């Protein structure tokens, strides 16, 4: 309940969506109750004490009574995460310039040798912020060793503007120095990757620093034994950029993690997706709802088989994938249709066009492969002339109603443009492809100014380069 109050007071809960000035009223109401809630700083449950600590920075300035209570939590609390959050609150915007500024400076200097790893990590992040890049290696080592030793947090956590999320603050600081990011990742992975404190920065290294692909690949591979879903996902996205990747070796390391273990299943699903991307045909027999040779009957199975079909080029796999009724709209395999596969399977590709499913990747693939059969041309012509036809119903008065209608209208608009361009590329009349985008942007669409994804092939990754 304290966490929910914090969310409401910060204007981030669903109750506050679009309420304007009511956000401020909610903040004031919770702040008025803060004195009564401070008694829970002495609660027997450390999670409750930690929750109250996240509420204290709601005040524009930390009053002396609040300061004293937080100081006692930092100096005396038996729970390390509570002490770490109290330190962050005391040293944050509401405390660092307050009545205990000198105490904060003293605590920060001594916190780098504190017995609690999380306290050492928070102090190290503050010191790195002050030092600037490139960070001193000895201070990075303090942070790396502290995070490797810290136990993962438990339970919900509020991330109020007054007390920035420590994970986000740490990510922002490390993001400015790839060497520091790699060192922190290596230390935590070597120590067991508890709480994904090593694999997360390794994934960020892979997604943001192109000249660190090889290093990120080695770090993510070292984290494979710990079975975190994001490790499999990030490694799969990195594979096209690391030519030396030992794919047979990786598949053997991923294979033990492909079976559901009773958790949310994200790790095992991500492992199977990576196996498919690696082209390991054993994965077809590992899909929990699928029998080899049949049409996949879940979205997850269709995703994996799509990756396997892309990696191996096996036409029988492609046929199974295309016949499935469970392909996600953003299925990556459809964006990877090669001209050779498209030319071979064009009869199967006409069906999703007629069903108005996956129009944009399929139409683009047909155009790039030069498949101009009468069936393809007829389907593209029909699509390019299809009216949007999505007028808001009379009872569409909520933002969610309007957003859903706009999504449908935008998809239809994108389909029309893509079909018109594909038709022109295949030798059809070019006039519609030349005029339709301009007409839609100037009000010919019920949703003027909205666009679907760009016509053409998406890159294998959305990495910032």
C-alpha beads as a LAMMPS data file, in Angstrom:
LAMMPS data file: protein, C-alpha beads

465 atoms
464 bonds

1 atom types
1 bond types

-500.0 500.0 xlo xhi
-500.0 500.0 ylo yhi
-500.0 500.0 zlo zhi

Masses

1 110.0

Atoms # bond

1 1 1 0.000 0.000 0.000
2 1 1 2.888 2.373 0.749
3 1 1 4.318 1.702 -2.707
4 1 1 0.944 2.463 -4.283
5 1 1 0.740 5.731 -2.356
6 1 1 4.193 6.612 -3.626
7 1 1 3.170 5.880 -7.217
8 1 1 0.038 8.020 -6.891
9 1 1 1.927 10.857 -5.252
10 1 1 4.459 10.833 -8.055
11 1 1 1.712 10.955 -10.700
12 1 1 2.727 7.666 -12.301
13 1 1 -0.099 5.380 -11.291
14 1 1 -2.911 4.586 -13.764
15 1 1 -5.289 6.627 -11.618
16 1 1 -3.343 9.779 -12.511
17 1 1 -3.270 9.347 -16.294
18 1 1 -4.246 12.560 -18.021
19 1 1 -5.585 14.302 -14.899
20 1 1 -3.442 17.430 -15.163
21 1 1 -3.686 19.473 -11.962
22 1 1 -5.082 16.506 -10.073
23 1 1 -1.544 15.061 -10.025
24 1 1 -0.484 17.908 -7.767
25 1 1 -3.521 17.366 -5.557
26 1 1 -2.679 13.675 -5.182
27 1 1 0.906 14.585 -4.299
28 1 1 -0.261 17.013 -1.619
29 1 1 -2.716 14.530 -0.119
30 1 1 -0.062 11.861 0.299
31 1 1 2.475 14.372 1.575
32 1 1 -0.018 15.463 4.239
33 1 1 -0.066 11.888 5.538
34 1 1 3.725 11.532 5.539
35 1 1 4.119 12.291 9.288
36 1 1 1.735 9.456 10.148
37 1 1 3.553 7.064 7.801
38 1 1 7.008 7.789 9.218
39 1 1 6.313 5.515 12.167
40 1 1 6.689 2.595 9.748
41 1 1 10.408 3.419 9.500
42 1 1 10.644 1.317 12.687
43 1 1 8.464 -1.513 11.364
44 1 1 9.724 -5.063 11.884
45 1 1 9.492 -5.815 8.148
46 1 1 12.518 -4.454 6.233
47 1 1 10.499 -4.225 3.015
48 1 1 8.070 -1.878 4.777
49 1 1 10.902 0.248 6.180
50 1 1 12.422 0.460 2.710
51 1 1 9.089 1.507 1.210
52 1 1 8.744 4.394 3.647
53 1 1 12.270 5.539 2.817
54 1 1 11.190 5.972 -0.821
55 1 1 8.367 8.267 0.350
56 1 1 10.534 10.712 2.286
57 1 1 11.943 12.631 -0.726
58 1 1 8.392 13.691 -1.652
59 1 1 8.896 16.703 0.594
60 1 1 10.424 19.689 -1.184
61 1 1 13.031 19.742 1.547
62 1 1 13.853 17.181 4.204
63 1 1 12.671 18.463 7.575
64 1 1 14.861 17.917 10.600
65 1 1 12.618 15.198 12.034
66 1 1 12.646 13.270 8.755
67 1 1 16.390 13.772 8.454
68 1 1 17.010 12.382 11.931
69 1 1 14.866 9.333 11.292
70 1 1 16.595 8.619 7.978
71 1 1 19.993 9.079 9.593
72 1 1 19.090 6.468 12.200
73 1 1 18.030 4.064 9.435
74 1 1 21.371 4.563 7.706
75 1 1 23.470 4.220 10.832
76 1 1 21.534 1.541 12.722
77 1 1 19.256 -0.488 10.448
78 1 1 20.170 -4.199 10.389
79 1 1 19.037 -4.580 6.757
80 1 1 21.582 -3.579 4.114
81 1 1 19.129 -2.513 1.355
82 1 1 17.277 -0.272 3.840
83 1 1 20.568 1.392 4.792
84 1 1 21.457 1.819 1.116
85 1 1 18.136 3.500 0.293
86 1 1 18.409 5.720 3.351
87 1 1 21.871 6.775 2.191
88 1 1 20.493 7.610 -1.277
89 1 1 17.666 9.649 0.252
90 1 1 20.012 11.554 2.565
91 1 1 22.507 12.255 -0.202
92 1 1 19.857 13.089 -2.804
93 1 1 18.481 16.496 -3.838
94 1 1 16.405 16.856 -0.684
95 1 1 19.182 15.966 1.734
96 1 1 22.621 16.813 0.381
97 1 1 22.097 20.541 0.785
98 1 1 20.060 20.292 3.966
99 1 1 20.984 20.567 7.616
100 1 1 23.192 17.471 7.480
101 1 1 25.323 18.359 4.449
102 1 1 28.516 17.863 6.407
103 1 1 27.302 14.465 7.638
104 1 1 26.539 13.446 4.049
105 1 1 30.074 14.320 2.969
106 1 1 31.460 12.314 5.885
107 1 1 29.215 9.345 5.171
108 1 1 30.048 9.360 1.461
109 1 1 33.776 9.285 2.177
110 1 1 33.369 6.349 4.535
111 1 1 30.694 4.488 2.590
112 1 1 33.155 3.121 0.013
113 1 1 34.455 0.776 2.721
114 1 1 31.063 0.025 4.295
115 1 1 30.397 -3.665 5.080
116 1 1 27.137 -3.517 3.077
117 1 1 27.844 -3.930 -0.680
118 1 1 24.815 -1.872 -1.755
119 1 1 25.963 1.079 0.346
120 1 1 29.420 0.858 -1.230
121 1 1 27.823 0.727 -4.683
122 1 1 25.655 3.835 -4.090
123 1 1 28.664 5.776 -2.811
124 1 1 30.804 4.629 -5.734
125 1 1 28.194 5.812 -8.242
126 1 1 28.160 9.246 -6.605
127 1 1 31.954 9.457 -6.721
128 1 1 32.004 8.422 -10.388
129 1 1 29.450 11.132 -11.191
130 1 1 31.728 13.698 -9.613
131 1 1 34.893 12.372 -11.268
132 1 1 33.576 12.379 -14.845
133 1 1 34.724 10.205 -17.740
134 1 1 36.962 8.389 -18.239
135 1 1 36.328 7.125 -14.735
136 1 1 39.213 6.310 -12.378
137 1 1 39.759 2.555 -12.534
138 1 1 40.090 2.175 -8.765
139 1 1 36.654 3.759 -8.221
140 1 1 35.116 1.577 -10.927
141 1 1 36.597 -1.454 -9.146
142 1 1 34.838 -0.402 -5.948
143 1 1 31.501 -0.338 -7.777
144 1 1 32.180 -3.566 -9.676
145 1 1 33.109 -5.559 -6.576
146 1 1 30.223 -4.130 -4.563
147 1 1 27.616 -5.017 -7.177
148 1 1 29.086 -8.496 -7.579
149 1 1 28.660 -9.108 -3.841
150 1 1 25.272 -7.416 -3.320
151 1 1 22.273 -9.661 -2.869
152 1 1 19.398 -9.115 -5.287
153 1 1 16.549 -6.928 -4.095
154 1 1 13.110 -8.353 -3.370
155 1 1 9.605 -6.999 -3.680
156 1 1 8.196 -3.919 -5.420
157 1 1 10.068 -0.663 -5.508
158 1 1 8.982 2.896 -6.192
159 1 1 11.201 5.074 -8.365
160 1 1 10.223 8.560 -7.332
161 1 1 11.646 11.673 -8.939
162 1 1 12.997 12.703 -5.550
163 1 1 14.840 9.415 -5.107
164 1 1 16.022 8.234 -8.547
165 1 1 15.962 4.513 -9.189
166 1 1 19.462 3.332 -8.219
167 1 1 19.572 0.865 -11.100
168 1 1 18.703 3.604 -13.603
169 1 1 21.243 5.969 -12.064
170 1 1 23.932 3.291 -12.186
171 1 1 23.052 2.482 -15.819
172 1 1 23.251 6.158 -16.776
173 1 1 26.658 6.588 -15.153
174 1 1 28.128 3.407 -16.636
175 1 1 26.601 4.165 -20.033
176 1 1 29.036 7.034 -20.466
177 1 1 32.123 4.799 -20.168
178 1 1 32.103 1.436 -22.004
179 1 1 35.265 0.296 -20.243
180 1 1 33.628 0.777 -16.846
181 1 1 30.465 -0.969 -18.064
182 1 1 32.469 -3.975 -19.250
183 1 1 34.441 -4.196 -16.002
184 1 1 31.281 -4.123 -13.868
185 1 1 29.700 -6.771 -16.089
186 1 1 32.740 -9.040 -15.904
187 1 1 33.013 -8.905 -12.105
188 1 1 29.322 -9.693 -11.572
189 1 1 29.226 -12.487 -14.149
190 1 1 32.330 -14.084 -12.633
191 1 1 30.586 -13.933 -9.244
192 1 1 27.435 -15.688 -10.512
193 1 1 25.442 -12.886 -12.161
194 1 1 23.138 -12.482 -9.176
195 1 1 20.195 -10.262 -9.980
196 1 1 21.481 -10.023 -13.581
197 1 1 23.923 -7.353 -12.428
198 1 1 26.448 -8.603 -14.966
199 1 1 24.318 -9.664 -17.913
200 1 1 22.302 -6.413 -17.904
201 1 1 25.318 -4.116 -18.433
202 1 1 26.709 -6.643 -20.937
203 1 1 23.471 -6.354 -22.913
204 1 1 23.645 -2.544 -22.755
205 1 1 27.238 -2.709 -23.974
206 1 1 26.103 -4.806 -26.934
207 1 1 23.261 -2.443 -27.819
208 1 1 25.084 0.881 -27.543
209 1 1 28.783 0.517 -28.397
210 1 1 29.573 -0.904 -31.823
211 1 1 33.316 -1.154 -31.219
212 1 1 32.646 -3.435 -28.222
213 1 1 30.781 -6.207 -30.054
214 1 1 33.464 -8.836 -29.460
215 1 1 33.781 -7.979 -25.777
216 1 1 30.010 -7.922 -25.279
217 1 1 29.722 -11.271 -27.046
218 1 1 32.262 -12.843 -24.673
219 1 1 30.502 -11.391 -21.626
220 1 1 27.065 -12.585 -22.693
221 1 1 28.364 -16.028 -23.511
222 1 1 29.985 -16.223 -20.083
223 1 1 26.577 -15.399 -18.575
224 1 1 24.748 -18.196 -20.433
225 1 1 25.026 -20.759 -17.590
226 1 1 22.877 -18.546 -15.354
227 1 1 19.901 -18.794 -17.723
228 1 1 18.612 -15.224 -17.731
229 1 1 16.171 -14.556 -20.553
230 1 1 17.662 -11.189 -21.512
231 1 1 21.070 -12.839 -21.945
232 1 1 19.683 -15.176 -24.629
233 1 1 17.806 -12.331 -26.306
234 1 1 20.807 -9.978 -26.366
235 1 1 23.177 -12.672 -27.582
236 1 1 20.810 -13.485 -30.440
237 1 1 20.686 -9.828 -31.493
238 1 1 24.490 -9.641 -31.386
239 1 1 25.194 -12.766 -33.470
240 1 1 25.079 -11.060 -36.902
241 1 1 27.824 -8.668 -35.802
242 1 1 30.314 -11.283 -34.550
243 1 1 31.479 -13.433 -37.481
244 1 1 33.671 -15.623 -35.295
245 1 1 30.718 -16.806 -33.206
246 1 1 31.145 -20.519 -32.437
247 1 1 27.545 -21.440 -33.132
248 1 1 27.721 -25.202 -32.480
249 1 1 29.384 -24.531 -29.149
250 1 1 26.791 -21.956 -28.167
251 1 1 23.873 -24.245 -28.964
252 1 1 25.189 -26.870 -26.556
253 1 1 25.423 -24.207 -23.841
254 1 1 21.893 -22.927 -24.507
255 1 1 20.217 -26.333 -24.803
256 1 1 19.958 -27.063 -21.028
257 1 1 17.911 -23.880 -20.531
258 1 1 15.182 -24.572 -23.079
259 1 1 12.777 -26.418 -20.775
260 1 1 10.261 -24.546 -18.616
261 1 1 11.232 -24.654 -14.949
262 1 1 8.043 -23.474 -13.280
263 1 1 8.887 -19.737 -13.338
264 1 1 7.316 -17.282 -15.779
265 1 1 8.955 -19.175 -18.652
266 1 1 10.676 -16.112 -20.129
267 1 1 14.141 -17.642 -19.847
268 1 1 13.226 -20.909 -21.529
269 1 1 11.271 -19.140 -24.294
270 1 1 14.235 -16.860 -24.962
271 1 1 16.594 -19.851 -25.008
272 1 1 14.449 -21.667 -27.581
273 1 1 14.279 -18.509 -29.704
274 1 1 18.082 -18.258 -29.631
275 1 1 18.405 -21.928 -30.638
276 1 1 16.120 -21.262 -33.577
277 1 1 18.155 -18.220 -34.561
278 1 1 21.296 -20.342 -34.378
279 1 1 19.732 -22.867 -36.775
280 1 1 19.747 -25.798 -34.357
281 1 1 17.056 -28.138 -35.673
282 1 1 16.771 -29.890 -32.311
283 1 1 14.680 -26.984 -31.080
284 1 1 11.619 -28.109 -33.060
285 1 1 11.254 -31.141 -30.814
286 1 1 11.662 -28.959 -27.700
287 1 1 8.668 -26.697 -28.304
288 1 1 6.141 -27.433 -25.539
289 1 1 2.996 -27.162 -27.712
290 1 1 4.274 -28.437 -31.030
291 1 1 4.879 -31.711 -32.832
292 1 1 7.563 -31.640 -35.541
293 1 1 6.115 -31.371 -39.023
294 1 1 2.868 -29.730 -37.917
295 1 1 1.653 -26.141 -37.999
296 1 1 2.654 -24.200 -34.843
297 1 1 -0.376 -23.472 -32.697
298 1 1 1.036 -20.776 -30.375
299 1 1 2.723 -17.449 -31.033
300 1 1 5.884 -18.531 -29.188
301 1 1 6.211 -21.700 -31.275
302 1 1 5.633 -19.740 -34.482
303 1 1 8.356 -17.275 -33.512
304 1 1 10.867 -20.054 -32.884
305 1 1 10.024 -21.921 -36.090
306 1 1 10.259 -18.655 -38.008
307 1 1 13.769 -18.100 -36.680
308 1 1 14.704 -21.693 -37.517
309 1 1 13.277 -21.369 -41.032
310 1 1 15.251 -18.153 -41.578
311 1 1 18.501 -19.687 -40.330
312 1 1 18.221 -22.970 -42.257
313 1 1 16.237 -21.953 -45.344
314 1 1 14.224 -25.180 -45.111
315 1 1 11.067 -24.762 -47.143
316 1 1 8.972 -27.221 -45.154
317 1 1 9.563 -25.083 -42.052
318 1 1 8.581 -21.947 -43.926
319 1 1 5.382 -23.629 -45.106
320 1 1 4.492 -24.571 -41.537
321 1 1 5.127 -21.039 -40.334
322 1 1 3.102 -19.404 -43.107
323 1 1 0.133 -21.710 -42.497
324 1 1 0.040 -20.856 -38.804
325 1 1 -2.764 -18.648 -37.546
326 1 1 -0.555 -17.526 -34.663
327 1 1 2.087 -15.370 -36.323
328 1 1 2.654 -12.167 -34.409
329 1 1 2.358 -9.031 -36.489
330 1 1 5.974 -8.174 -35.668
331 1 1 7.300 -11.678 -36.422
332 1 1 10.963 -11.110 -37.271
333 1 1 11.179 -14.039 -39.683
334 1 1 8.797 -12.386 -42.127
335 1 1 11.133 -9.404 -42.347
336 1 1 13.936 -11.808 -43.233
337 1 1 12.227 -13.506 -46.192
338 1 1 14.916 -13.937 -48.843
339 1 1 14.176 -13.508 -52.571
340 1 1 14.862 -17.217 -53.172
341 1 1 12.448 -18.368 -50.466
342 1 1 9.857 -15.783 -51.513
343 1 1 9.962 -16.903 -55.141
344 1 1 9.552 -20.548 -54.131
345 1 1 6.728 -19.926 -51.671
346 1 1 4.817 -17.127 -53.375
347 1 1 1.545 -19.126 -53.579
348 1 1 1.578 -19.445 -49.787
349 1 1 2.402 -15.734 -49.436
350 1 1 -0.685 -14.624 -51.339
351 1 1 -2.928 -16.046 -48.586
352 1 1 -1.841 -13.588 -45.836
353 1 1 -2.246 -10.700 -48.284
354 1 1 -5.843 -11.712 -48.951
355 1 1 -6.441 -12.150 -45.232
356 1 1 -4.970 -8.668 -44.525
357 1 1 -2.324 -10.164 -42.247
358 1 1 1.396 -9.307 -42.341
359 1 1 0.800 -7.254 -45.453
360 1 1 3.829 -4.991 -45.184
361 1 1 6.662 -7.549 -44.861
362 1 1 5.041 -9.950 -47.336
363 1 1 4.333 -7.299 -49.984
364 1 1 7.847 -5.921 -49.664
365 1 1 9.387 -9.395 -49.961
366 1 1 7.335 -10.169 -53.081
367 1 1 8.451 -6.910 -54.681
368 1 1 12.104 -7.515 -53.875
369 1 1 11.898 -11.036 -55.286
370 1 1 10.232 -9.789 -58.481
371 1 1 7.214 -12.089 -58.131
372 1 1 4.589 -10.569 -60.460
373 1 1 2.094 -13.394 -60.938
374 1 1 -1.523 -12.467 -61.683
375 1 1 -2.553 -13.559 -58.180
376 1 1 0.066 -11.342 -56.535
377 1 1 -0.744 -8.328 -58.720
378 1 1 -4.476 -8.712 -58.090
379 1 1 -4.011 -8.926 -54.312
380 1 1 -1.715 -5.871 -54.232
381 1 1 -4.086 -3.868 -56.437
382 1 1 -7.011 -4.627 -54.125
383 1 1 -5.001 -3.678 -51.048
384 1 1 -3.720 -0.425 -52.513
385 1 1 -7.273 0.760 -53.208
386 1 1 -8.805 -0.375 -49.927
387 1 1 -10.406 2.496 -47.971
388 1 1 -9.354 3.022 -44.382
389 1 1 -12.911 2.734 -43.088
390 1 1 -12.124 3.261 -39.408
391 1 1 -14.352 6.045 -38.158
392 1 1 -14.615 6.414 -34.374
393 1 1 -17.886 4.918 -33.090
394 1 1 -20.223 7.140 -31.139
395 1 1 -19.250 5.580 -27.807
396 1 1 -15.481 5.905 -28.382
397 1 1 -14.934 8.483 -25.663
398 1 1 -11.966 7.043 -23.746
399 1 1 -8.334 7.422 -24.736
400 1 1 -7.982 3.639 -25.000
401 1 1 -10.864 3.429 -27.518
402 1 1 -9.336 6.141 -29.663
403 1 1 -5.854 4.622 -29.505
404 1 1 -7.149 1.218 -30.600
405 1 1 -9.027 2.728 -33.531
406 1 1 -6.001 4.811 -34.493
407 1 1 -3.790 1.702 -34.459
408 1 1 -6.151 -0.044 -36.861
409 1 1 -6.359 2.988 -39.114
410 1 1 -2.586 3.432 -39.126
411 1 1 -2.043 -0.225 -40.031
412 1 1 -4.477 0.042 -42.940
413 1 1 -2.772 3.221 -44.133
414 1 1 0.623 1.533 -44.019
415 1 1 -0.746 -1.486 -45.872
416 1 1 -2.119 0.701 -48.667
417 1 1 1.161 2.548 -49.120
418 1 1 3.242 -0.631 -49.019
419 1 1 0.966 -2.438 -51.472
420 1 1 0.984 0.516 -53.882
421 1 1 4.792 0.741 -53.826
422 1 1 5.184 -3.029 -54.241
423 1 1 2.742 -2.978 -57.155
424 1 1 4.741 -0.250 -58.885
425 1 1 8.026 -2.079 -58.323
426 1 1 6.550 -5.160 -59.973
427 1 1 5.592 -3.236 -63.103
428 1 1 2.164 -2.042 -62.113
429 1 1 0.904 1.534 -62.477
430 1 1 3.134 3.919 -60.473
431 1 1 0.624 6.747 -60.070
432 1 1 -0.890 5.545 -56.795
433 1 1 2.517 4.941 -55.222
434 1 1 3.523 8.507 -56.103
435 1 1 0.361 10.226 -54.918
436 1 1 -1.015 8.141 -52.046
437 1 1 1.513 9.171 -49.335
438 1 1 0.955 12.868 -50.033
439 1 1 -2.822 12.458 -50.051
440 1 1 -2.817 10.653 -46.731
441 1 1 -0.601 13.255 -45.081
442 1 1 -2.826 16.115 -46.206
443 1 1 -6.031 14.693 -44.841
444 1 1 -7.193 11.938 -47.155
445 1 1 -6.955 9.527 -44.224
446 1 1 -9.250 9.654 -41.192
447 1 1 -5.978 9.739 -39.233
448 1 1 -3.875 12.326 -41.129
449 1 1 -0.227 12.470 -40.240
450 1 1 -0.066 8.900 -38.936
451 1 1 2.345 6.439 -40.473
452 1 1 3.146 2.799 -40.207
453 1 1 6.751 1.609 -40.278
454 1 1 8.837 2.693 -43.306
455 1 1 8.380 0.738 -46.504
456 1 1 11.312 -1.583 -46.973
457 1 1 13.339 -4.051 -45.030
458 1 1 13.977 -3.461 -41.347
459 1 1 17.519 -3.771 -40.049
460 1 1 18.347 -6.920 -38.026
461 1 1 18.579 -4.827 -34.903
462 1 1 17.448 -1.500 -33.553
463 1 1 20.852 -0.900 -32.024
464 1 1 22.024 2.675 -31.617
465 1 1 25.219 3.032 -33.630

Bonds

1 1 1 2
2 1 2 3
3 1 3 4
4 1 4 5
5 1 5 6
6 1 6 7
7 1 7 8
8 1 8 9
9 1 9 10
10 1 10 11
11 1 11 12
12 1 12 13
13 1 13 14
14 1 14 15
15 1 15 16
16 1 16 17
17 1 17 18
18 1 18 19
19 1 19 20
20 1 20 21
21 1 21 22
22 1 22 23
23 1 23 24
24 1 24 25
25 1 25 26
26 1 26 27
27 1 27 28
28 1 28 29
29 1 29 30
30 1 30 31
31 1 31 32
32 1 32 33
33 1 33 34
34 1 34 35
35 1 35 36
36 1 36 37
37 1 37 38
38 1 38 39
39 1 39 40
40 1 40 41
41 1 41 42
42 1 42 43
43 1 43 44
44 1 44 45
45 1 45 46
46 1 46 47
47 1 47 48
48 1 48 49
49 1 49 50
50 1 50 51
51 1 51 52
52 1 52 53
53 1 53 54
54 1 54 55
55 1 55 56
56 1 56 57
57 1 57 58
58 1 58 59
59 1 59 60
60 1 60 61
61 1 61 62
62 1 62 63
63 1 63 64
64 1 64 65
65 1 65 66
66 1 66 67
67 1 67 68
68 1 68 69
69 1 69 70
70 1 70 71
71 1 71 72
72 1 72 73
73 1 73 74
74 1 74 75
75 1 75 76
76 1 76 77
77 1 77 78
78 1 78 79
79 1 79 80
80 1 80 81
81 1 81 82
82 1 82 83
83 1 83 84
84 1 84 85
85 1 85 86
86 1 86 87
87 1 87 88
88 1 88 89
89 1 89 90
90 1 90 91
91 1 91 92
92 1 92 93
93 1 93 94
94 1 94 95
95 1 95 96
96 1 96 97
97 1 97 98
98 1 98 99
99 1 99 100
100 1 100 101
101 1 101 102
102 1 102 103
103 1 103 104
104 1 104 105
105 1 105 106
106 1 106 107
107 1 107 108
108 1 108 109
109 1 109 110
110 1 110 111
111 1 111 112
112 1 112 113
113 1 113 114
114 1 114 115
115 1 115 116
116 1 116 117
117 1 117 118
118 1 118 119
119 1 119 120
120 1 120 121
121 1 121 122
122 1 122 123
123 1 123 124
124 1 124 125
125 1 125 126
126 1 126 127
127 1 127 128
128 1 128 129
129 1 129 130
130 1 130 131
131 1 131 132
132 1 132 133
133 1 133 134
134 1 134 135
135 1 135 136
136 1 136 137
137 1 137 138
138 1 138 139
139 1 139 140
140 1 140 141
141 1 141 142
142 1 142 143
143 1 143 144
144 1 144 145
145 1 145 146
146 1 146 147
147 1 147 148
148 1 148 149
149 1 149 150
150 1 150 151
151 1 151 152
152 1 152 153
153 1 153 154
154 1 154 155
155 1 155 156
156 1 156 157
157 1 157 158
158 1 158 159
159 1 159 160
160 1 160 161
161 1 161 162
162 1 162 163
163 1 163 164
164 1 164 165
165 1 165 166
166 1 166 167
167 1 167 168
168 1 168 169
169 1 169 170
170 1 170 171
171 1 171 172
172 1 172 173
173 1 173 174
174 1 174 175
175 1 175 176
176 1 176 177
177 1 177 178
178 1 178 179
179 1 179 180
180 1 180 181
181 1 181 182
182 1 182 183
183 1 183 184
184 1 184 185
185 1 185 186
186 1 186 187
187 1 187 188
188 1 188 189
189 1 189 190
190 1 190 191
191 1 191 192
192 1 192 193
193 1 193 194
194 1 194 195
195 1 195 196
196 1 196 197
197 1 197 198
198 1 198 199
199 1 199 200
200 1 200 201
201 1 201 202
202 1 202 203
203 1 203 204
204 1 204 205
205 1 205 206
206 1 206 207
207 1 207 208
208 1 208 209
209 1 209 210
210 1 210 211
211 1 211 212
212 1 212 213
213 1 213 214
214 1 214 215
215 1 215 216
216 1 216 217
217 1 217 218
218 1 218 219
219 1 219 220
220 1 220 221
221 1 221 222
222 1 222 223
223 1 223 224
224 1 224 225
225 1 225 226
226 1 226 227
227 1 227 228
228 1 228 229
229 1 229 230
230 1 230 231
231 1 231 232
232 1 232 233
233 1 233 234
234 1 234 235
235 1 235 236
236 1 236 237
237 1 237 238
238 1 238 239
239 1 239 240
240 1 240 241
241 1 241 242
242 1 242 243
243 1 243 244
244 1 244 245
245 1 245 246
246 1 246 247
247 1 247 248
248 1 248 249
249 1 249 250
250 1 250 251
251 1 251 252
252 1 252 253
253 1 253 254
254 1 254 255
255 1 255 256
256 1 256 257
257 1 257 258
258 1 258 259
259 1 259 260
260 1 260 261
261 1 261 262
262 1 262 263
263 1 263 264
264 1 264 265
265 1 265 266
266 1 266 267
267 1 267 268
268 1 268 269
269 1 269 270
270 1 270 271
271 1 271 272
272 1 272 273
273 1 273 274
274 1 274 275
275 1 275 276
276 1 276 277
277 1 277 278
278 1 278 279
279 1 279 280
280 1 280 281
281 1 281 282
282 1 282 283
283 1 283 284
284 1 284 285
285 1 285 286
286 1 286 287
287 1 287 288
288 1 288 289
289 1 289 290
290 1 290 291
291 1 291 292
292 1 292 293
293 1 293 294
294 1 294 295
295 1 295 296
296 1 296 297
297 1 297 298
298 1 298 299
299 1 299 300
300 1 300 301
301 1 301 302
302 1 302 303
303 1 303 304
304 1 304 305
305 1 305 306
306 1 306 307
307 1 307 308
308 1 308 309
309 1 309 310
310 1 310 311
311 1 311 312
312 1 312 313
313 1 313 314
314 1 314 315
315 1 315 316
316 1 316 317
317 1 317 318
318 1 318 319
319 1 319 320
320 1 320 321
321 1 321 322
322 1 322 323
323 1 323 324
324 1 324 325
325 1 325 326
326 1 326 327
327 1 327 328
328 1 328 329
329 1 329 330
330 1 330 331
331 1 331 332
332 1 332 333
333 1 333 334
334 1 334 335
335 1 335 336
336 1 336 337
337 1 337 338
338 1 338 339
339 1 339 340
340 1 340 341
341 1 341 342
342 1 342 343
343 1 343 344
344 1 344 345
345 1 345 346
346 1 346 347
347 1 347 348
348 1 348 349
349 1 349 350
350 1 350 351
351 1 351 352
352 1 352 353
353 1 353 354
354 1 354 355
355 1 355 356
356 1 356 357
357 1 357 358
358 1 358 359
359 1 359 360
360 1 360 361
361 1 361 362
362 1 362 363
363 1 363 364
364 1 364 365
365 1 365 366
366 1 366 367
367 1 367 368
368 1 368 369
369 1 369 370
370 1 370 371
371 1 371 372
372 1 372 373
373 1 373 374
374 1 374 375
375 1 375 376
376 1 376 377
377 1 377 378
378 1 378 379
379 1 379 380
380 1 380 381
381 1 381 382
382 1 382 383
383 1 383 384
384 1 384 385
385 1 385 386
386 1 386 387
387 1 387 388
388 1 388 389
389 1 389 390
390 1 390 391
391 1 391 392
392 1 392 393
393 1 393 394
394 1 394 395
395 1 395 396
396 1 396 397
397 1 397 398
398 1 398 399
399 1 399 400
400 1 400 401
401 1 401 402
402 1 402 403
403 1 403 404
404 1 404 405
405 1 405 406
406 1 406 407
407 1 407 408
408 1 408 409
409 1 409 410
410 1 410 411
411 1 411 412
412 1 412 413
413 1 413 414
414 1 414 415
415 1 415 416
416 1 416 417
417 1 417 418
418 1 418 419
419 1 419 420
420 1 420 421
421 1 421 422
422 1 422 423
423 1 423 424
424 1 424 425
425 1 425 426
426 1 426 427
427 1 427 428
428 1 428 429
429 1 429 430
430 1 430 431
431 1 431 432
432 1 432 433
433 1 433 434
434 1 434 435
435 1 435 436
436 1 436 437
437 1 437 438
438 1 438 439
439 1 439 440
440 1 440 441
441 1 441 442
442 1 442 443
443 1 443 444
444 1 444 445
445 1 445 446
446 1 446 447
447 1 447 448
448 1 448 449
449 1 449 450
450 1 450 451
451 1 451 452
452 1 452 453
453 1 453 454
454 1 454 455
455 1 455 456
456 1 456 457
457 1 457 458
458 1 458 459
459 1 459 460
460 1 460 461
461 1 461 462
462 1 462 463
463 1 463 464
464 1 464 465
